[in-house]
Amino acid sequence: MFYFYIFLAVIIQFLVALAQVILKIGARQIDFKKSIYYNLKNKFLVISVFLFILDPILSIITMRVMDFSNFYSFTALGYFFIMLFSWLILKEDIDRRKIIGNLLVIVGVLIFNL
């Protein structure tokens, strides 16, 4: 059962990174010349706000079982997921330093939690 909460901690970081990338996409579509109501209908902004609300709920559920230091170490995975989504969704370039840095982050998370 504890492995479920480890999985949930990874999923939380996945959702946070996804929400951030979706928020960036939505922010690009904001038109300040139009009404606030028009901008609130932006589906990307709505989805990102929903994910940002879901994250603390899932975090509370997870932290009831996991030690906070272990849970918090998973937040470093956000760097990896942001890099992945930036490459897949935003079509940003990834260089060798980013890959090496993210591999070190993943290794660090694994070592810390063993």
C-alpha positions in Angstrom: 0.0 0.0 0.0 2.9 2.4 0.7 4.0 2.0 -2.9 0.6 3.4 -4.0 1.5 6.6 -2.1 4.9 6.8 -3.7 3.2 6.5 -7.0 0.7 9.2 -6.0 3.6 11.5 -5.0 5.1 11.1 -8.5 1.7 11.7 -10.1 1.3 14.9 -8.1 4.5 16.2 -9.5 3.5 15.2 -12.9 0.2 17.1 -12.5 1.9 20.2 -11.1 4.3 20.3 -14.1 1.4 19.7 -16.5 -0.6 22.5 -14.9 2.3 24.9 -15.2 2.8 24.1 -18.9 -0.9 24.4 -19.6 -1.0 27.7 -17.7 1.8 29.0 -20.0 -0.2 28.0 -23.1 -3.3 29.7 -21.6 -1.3 32.8 -20.7 -0.2 33.2 -24.3 -3.9 33.3 -25.4 -4.9 36.1 -23.0 -6.2 39.2 -24.8 -6.0 42.2 -22.5 -8.1 44.2 -24.9 -11.1 42.0 -24.3 -13.2 41.6 -21.2 -12.2 39.5 -18.2 -15.2 37.2 -18.9 -13.8 36.4 -22.3 -10.4 35.5 -20.8 -12.0 33.4 -18.1 -13.4 31.2 -20.8 -9.9 30.2 -21.8 -10.0 26.4 -21.5 -6.3 26.2 -20.8 -6.5 28.5 -17.8 -9.5 26.6 -16.5 -7.7 23.3 -16.7 -4.6 24.6 -15.1 -6.6 26.1 -12.2 -8.4 22.8 -11.7 -5.0 21.0 -11.6 -3.6 23.5 -9.2 -6.6 22.9 -6.9 -6.4 19.1 -7.2 -2.7 19.1 -6.3 -3.0 20.2 -2.6 -5.9 17.7 -2.1 -3.8 14.8 -3.4 -0.8 16.1 -1.4 -2.7 16.1 1.8 -3.9 12.5 1.2 -0.3 11.5 0.5 1.3 13.3 3.4 -1.0 11.6 5.8 0.9 8.4 5.1 4.4 9.5 3.9 7.0 11.3 5.9 7.2 14.9 4.9 10.9 14.7 4.0 10.3 11.8 1.7 7.3 13.4 0.1 9.1 16.7 -0.4 12.0 15.0 -2.1 9.6 14.1 -4.9 9.1 17.7 -5.7 12.5 17.6 -7.4 10.9 15.4 -10.1 9.0 18.5 -11.2 12.2 19.7 -13.0 12.2 16.5 -15.1 8.5 16.7 -15.9 8.8 20.4 -16.8 11.7 19.6 -19.2 9.7 16.7 -20.7 6.5 18.8 -21.2 8.5 21.7 -22.5 10.0 19.5 -25.1 6.8 17.5 -26.0 4.2 20.2 -25.8 6.0 23.6 -26.2 8.6 22.2 -28.7 11.4 23.8 -26.7 15.0 22.5 -27.3 16.7 20.3 -24.8 20.5 20.3 -24.6 22.9 17.8 -23.1 23.3 19.8 -19.8 19.5 19.7 -19.2 19.4 16.0 -19.7 22.4 15.3 -17.4 21.0 17.7 -14.8 17.6 15.9 -14.8 19.2 12.5 -14.6 21.1 13.7 -11.6 17.8 14.9 -10.0 16.2 11.5 -10.6 19.2 9.7 -9.2 19.1 12.0 -6.2 15.4 11.3 -5.5 16.0 7.6 -5.8 19.0 7.6 -3.5 17.2 9.8 -0.9 14.2 7.5 -0.8 16.0 4.2 -0.6 
